[in-house]
Amino acid sequence: MSLEAKVAEAQRRLDAHVREMIQWHFSPETGAPFWIDYARRLDFDPRKEIGGFDDLHALGPFQDEWLRGGPVRRWVPKAYENSPVYVFETGGSTGLPKNRISVRDFQIDYEMFSDSLSEEGFPRGADWLMLGPTGPRRLRLAVEHLAQTRGGVCFHVDMDPRWVNQLIRDGKRMEMEAYKRHVVDQGLKILRAHESVACLFTTPKLLEALCEKISLQQAGVKGIFCGGTEMNAQFNRFAREELIAGIEFVPTYGNTLMGLAMSKPFDPADEYAITYYPPLPRAYIELLDPSDTTRRVDYGETGRVALTTLTKEFFMPRFLERDEAERAEPIDLYPWDGVENLRLLTELHDTVVVGVY
C-alpha cells in the first residue's frame, strides 16, 4: 500500500473513531456528567452533527480550567461509574494541578507503547528502574505496568518534582542540587543491588546526572526511554554519542492527558531531530497558528500543540498545550501528522519552571 493510501486509511479510521467517541460521550447511558451537561447548552446535537475529526471545532476548544478542582467524578463516564477509578495529576508547573480520571487507559497506552520496543534494547523478562516523578502522577504506575507487560518488575525512587521547582523559584540552587543527588543516589543503590535491571525510564537531566556517577552500559542497562521538556536534538546527540553509547535510546513525548507518542526511528539523516507521532486514533495532535488557532499550520511551519484525546474513559477535544513544534509529514510506520522539535512555548520560557524535566 502506498503512503498516500495509508494516510487516507488513517484519516478514515480517525473519523470513524471520532463518531464512535461522540456517540459514547454524549449518550446519557454511557457518557460523563460533564459532557451530558455540556450538550444541553449547545444549540445542536453532537451525535447528529459531528461526522469526523474536523467537525470537533464546533465544540470549541477544551478549557484548561475545566480540569482544575472538583468534583472530579463529573469526568467519570456512566459506563464506568461502578469501576475502580484512578485520578492522576499533571505536573502542576503552571498553577493548580489538573486532574484526569482513568480506569485502564494508562495501561492500554503503555501496552501499545510496549509493542514499539525492540527485544534487544528492552528484553522481555528484564527488570526496570523508573527514575522520575512519582506521587500523584500516572507515570509511576504506567512504567510499572510496562515492565509487568514485558515480564519484569519495576523498581522506583521517591521523587517530588514540585519540590525541585519550588527550590528553583526560591533561588535555592544548593538545596536543589542536593535533592537531585539524593534522587540519583537512590537510583544508584537499585542498579548496584539488582543486576536484573536492564531497562530504564528517566528524564534528560536525571540521565545526565546518573551518567556522571556510573557507566550504565557496564551496569547492564540495554535500553532507555526518556522524556521531558529538555529532550531536544542537542540532548539526543549528546546522549547517543557520549552519555550512553551502545545503549538503545528511545525518546518519548507523553503526558497525563494524552498518553504516549512514539518517536520516529532514529535516522542519522535527521541530524538528531526528534519527531513524535501520537497514538492514533486514541489521540491526535494538531499544530495551530498561535495568532489564529482556527488555522492548522503547513508542514515545516511552527505551531502550538492542540491535543485531542479520544478514549472511552476520557474525551478532550482540541486542548491547547503549553508546547510548540514544527508540523511533520506522515511516514510509512505512522501515516499521520507528527510533531518535530517539540519544546516549551517561546513566550513561557521565563515563567514556567521545568525542574528535573
C-alpha positions in Angstrom: 0.0 0.0 0.0 1.4 3.4 -0.9 1.9 6.1 1.8 -0.9 8.2 0.2 -3.3 5.2 0.6 -2.1 4.6 4.2 -2.7 8.3 5.1 -6.2 8.2 3.6 -7.0 5.0 5.6 -5.6 6.5 8.8 -7.9 9.5 8.3 -10.9 7.3 7.7 -10.1 5.3 10.9 -9.7 8.6 12.9 -13.1 10.0 11.6 -14.9 6.7 12.4 -13.3 6.7 15.9 -14.4 10.3 16.4 -18.0 9.3 15.5 -17.9 6.4 17.9 -16.5 8.5 20.8 -19.1 11.3 20.2 -21.9 8.7 20.5 -20.3 7.3 23.6 -19.5 10.5 25.5 -22.7 12.4 24.7 -25.1 9.5 25.3 -26.9 9.6 28.7 -26.4 5.9 29.0 -22.6 5.9 28.7 -21.3 9.5 28.8 -19.7 11.5 31.6 -21.9 14.1 33.5 -19.7 16.9 32.3 -20.3 16.2 28.6 -24.0 15.4 29.1 -24.4 18.8 30.8 -22.3 20.4 28.1 -24.5 19.1 25.3 -27.6 20.6 26.9 -26.1 24.1 26.5 -25.3 23.6 22.8 -27.7 24.6 20.0 -27.1 21.3 18.1 -26.8 17.6 18.9 -23.2 16.5 18.6 -24.3 12.9 17.9 -26.0 14.1 14.8 -23.7 16.9 13.6 -20.2 15.7 14.2 -19.2 13.3 11.5 -15.4 13.3 11.8 -12.3 14.9 13.3 -12.6 18.3 11.6 -16.1 18.8 12.9 -14.8 18.8 16.5 -14.2 22.5 16.2 -17.9 23.0 16.6 -17.5 22.1 20.3 -15.0 24.9 20.8 -11.5 24.5 22.4 -11.2 22.5 25.6 -10.6 24.8 28.5 -7.6 24.3 30.9 -9.6 25.4 33.9 -12.2 22.6 33.5 -9.7 20.1 34.9 -8.6 22.2 37.9 -10.5 21.3 41.0 -13.6 19.2 41.5 -15.9 17.5 41.5 -13.6 15.1 39.7 -16.4 12.4 39.3 -18.1 14.6 36.7 -15.5 13.2 34.3 -16.3 9.5 35.0 -18.4 8.1 32.2 -21.7 6.5 33.4 -20.5 3.2 31.8 -17.6 3.2 34.4 -19.4 4.5 37.4 -19.1 1.1 39.2 -15.4 0.6 38.2 -12.4 1.4 40.3 -11.3 4.8 39.2 -7.8 6.3 39.4 -7.2 10.1 39.5 -3.9 11.4 38.2 -2.5 14.9 38.3 -0.4 16.9 35.8 2.9 18.2 36.9 1.5 21.4 38.4 4.1 23.7 36.9 1.5 26.2 35.7 -0.7 26.6 38.7 -3.2 24.3 40.4 -2.7 20.8 39.0 -5.1 19.4 36.5 -6.8 16.1 37.3 -7.6 13.3 34.9 -9.6 10.2 35.7 -8.6 6.8 34.4 -9.7 3.2 34.6 -7.4 1.3 32.3 -6.3 4.0 29.8 -2.8 4.3 31.3 -2.4 0.5 31.0 -3.6 0.4 27.4 -1.4 3.3 26.4 1.7 1.6 27.7 0.8 -1.8 26.3 0.6 -0.1 22.9 4.0 1.5 23.5 5.4 -1.8 24.5 4.7 -3.1 21.0 7.0 -0.5 19.6 10.0 -1.5 21.8 12.7 -3.9 20.5 13.6 -7.2 22.2 17.3 -6.3 22.0 17.1 -3.0 23.9 14.2 -3.9 26.1 14.4 -7.7 26.6 11.3 -9.5 27.9 11.8 -10.7 31.5 14.3 -7.9 32.3 13.6 -5.7 35.3 13.2 -1.9 35.1 14.2 1.2 37.1 11.9 4.2 36.9 13.9 7.2 37.9 11.4 10.0 37.6 8.4 11.8 39.0 6.2 9.7 41.4 3.4 10.7 43.7 0.0 11.6 42.1 1.3 11.2 38.5 0.3 8.3 36.3 3.9 7.8 35.1 4.8 5.8 38.2 2.0 3.2 37.7 2.3 3.3 33.9 6.0 2.5 33.7 5.5 -0.3 36.3 2.7 -1.7 34.1 5.0 -1.5 31.1 7.6 -3.5 33.0 5.0 -6.1 34.0 3.7 -6.3 30.4 7.2 -7.2 29.3 7.6 -9.8 32.1 9.7 -7.8 34.5 9.3 -5.9 37.8 9.9 -2.2 38.2 11.9 -0.5 40.9 11.2 3.1 41.8 12.7 6.0 43.7 10.8 8.6 45.7 10.8 11.9 43.8 8.7 15.1 44.0 9.4 17.4 41.1 7.3 20.1 42.6 9.7 20.4 45.5 12.5 20.9 42.9 10.5 23.5 41.1 9.9 25.4 44.4 13.6 25.3 45.3 14.4 26.8 41.9 11.7 29.5 42.3 13.2 30.4 45.7 16.7 30.6 44.3 17.9 27.7 46.5 20.2 26.1 43.9 22.3 24.3 46.5 19.3 22.6 48.0 18.0 21.7 44.6 21.3 20.1 43.7 21.3 18.2 47.0 17.8 16.9 46.3 18.9 15.8 42.8 21.9 14.0 44.2 19.6 12.3 46.7 17.3 11.0 43.9 20.2 9.8 41.8 21.8 8.1 44.8 18.6 6.1 45.3 18.8 5.0 41.7 22.4 4.0 42.0 21.6 1.8 45.0 19.0 0.0 43.0 21.3 -0.5 40.0 24.1 -1.9 42.2 21.8 -4.1 44.2 19.8 -5.6 41.3 21.8 -6.9 38.4 18.5 -7.9 36.7 17.7 -4.2 35.9 18.3 -3.8 32.1 15.7 -1.1 31.2 15.4 2.4 32.4 13.0 5.3 32.3 14.2 8.7 33.3 14.3 12.4 32.3 17.2 14.1 30.4 18.5 16.0 33.4 18.4 12.9 35.7 20.0 10.7 33.0 22.9 13.1 32.7 23.4 13.2 36.5 23.2 9.4 36.7 25.8 9.0 34.0 28.2 11.2 36.0 28.2 8.5 38.6 28.1 5.2 36.7 28.6 3.6 33.3 25.1 2.4 32.6 26.4 0.1 29.9 28.7 -1.6 32.4 25.8 -1.7 34.9 23.9 -3.9 32.4 21.4 -1.4 31.1 20.4 -2.2 27.5 17.6 0.2 26.8 16.5 3.6 28.0 13.3 5.5 27.2 13.5 9.1 28.2 11.1 12.1 28.1 10.8 15.6 29.2 11.0 19.3 28.1 14.8 19.1 27.7 14.5 16.3 25.1 15.8 18.1 22.1 18.1 17.4 19.2 21.2 18.6 21.1 20.5 16.2 24.0 19.6 13.4 21.6 23.0 13.7 20.1 24.8 14.1 23.4 23.0 11.0 24.9 23.6 8.8 21.9 27.3 9.8 21.3 28.6 10.4 24.8 26.3 9.5 27.7 25.0 6.1 26.7 26.8 5.0 23.5 25.9 1.4 22.8 22.5 1.5 24.7 19.3 1.7 22.8 17.8 5.1 23.3 14.0 5.9 22.8 12.8 9.5 23.2 9.2 9.8 24.2 6.6 12.5 24.4 3.7 11.8 26.8 1.5 13.4 29.4 -1.3 12.6 31.7 -3.9 13.9 29.3 -2.8 12.2 26.1 -0.9 9.0 26.7 2.3 8.3 25.0 3.5 9.3 21.5 6.0 7.2 19.6 9.2 8.7 18.1 10.3 8.2 14.5 13.0 5.5 14.5 16.5 7.1 14.7 18.0 8.0 11.4 21.3 9.9 11.2 19.9 11.7 8.1 17.5 13.6 10.5 20.5 15.2 12.2 19.2 14.1 15.6 15.9 16.0 15.3 13.1 14.1 17.1 9.7 13.6 15.5 6.8 12.2 17.6 3.6 10.6 16.3 0.5 10.4 18.6 -1.2 7.1 19.2 -3.9 7.4 16.6 -6.9 7.1 16.9 -6.8 7.3 20.7 -5.1 10.7 20.5 -4.3 13.2 17.8 -2.1 16.3 17.7 -2.7 19.4 15.5 -0.3 22.3 15.2 -2.2 25.6 15.1 -1.2 29.1 14.3 -0.7 30.8 17.7 -2.3 34.0 16.4 -5.2 32.2 14.7 -6.0 28.9 16.4 -8.6 28.1 13.8 -5.8 27.6 11.2 -3.6 24.4 11.1 -0.1 25.3 10.1 1.6 23.9 7.0 4.2 21.1 7.0 7.5 22.5 8.3 5.8 25.5 9.9 5.8 26.2 13.6 2.6 25.9 15.5 1.1 25.5 19.0 0.2 21.9 20.1 -3.5 21.3 20.2 -4.2 17.9 21.8 -7.3 15.8 21.3 -7.8 12.7 23.4 -10.4 10.1 22.2 -10.9 7.2 24.5 -14.0 5.8 26.2 -12.7 6.9 29.5 -11.7 10.5 28.6 -12.7 12.9 25.8 -10.8 16.1 25.4 -11.2 17.9 22.1 -8.5 20.4 20.9 -6.8 21.4 24.1 -4.1 24.0 23.6 -1.0 22.7 25.3 2.0 24.8 26.5 4.2 23.3 23.7 5.1 24.3 20.2 6.8 22.3 17.4 7.1 22.1 13.6 4.4 20.1 11.7 6.0 16.8 10.4 4.7 14.8 7.4 3.3 11.2 7.8 5.7 8.3 7.4 5.0 4.6 6.4 5.2 3.5 10.1 3.0 6.3 11.3 0.9 7.6 8.3 -0.5 10.7 10.0 0.9 14.1 11.1 3.7 14.2 13.6 5.5 17.0 15.5 9.2 17.8 15.2 11.5 19.6 17.7 8.8 19.8 20.4 9.6 22.4 23.0 8.1 24.8 25.5 6.2 27.7 24.0 8.7 30.5 23.5 6.6 33.0 25.5 6.6 30.7 28.5 10.4 30.3 28.9 10.6 33.0 31.6 7.5 31.9 33.5 7.5 28.1 33.6 9.9 26.1 35.7 10.8 22.8 34.2 13.0 21.5 37.1 14.1 17.9 36.6 12.4 17.6 33.3 
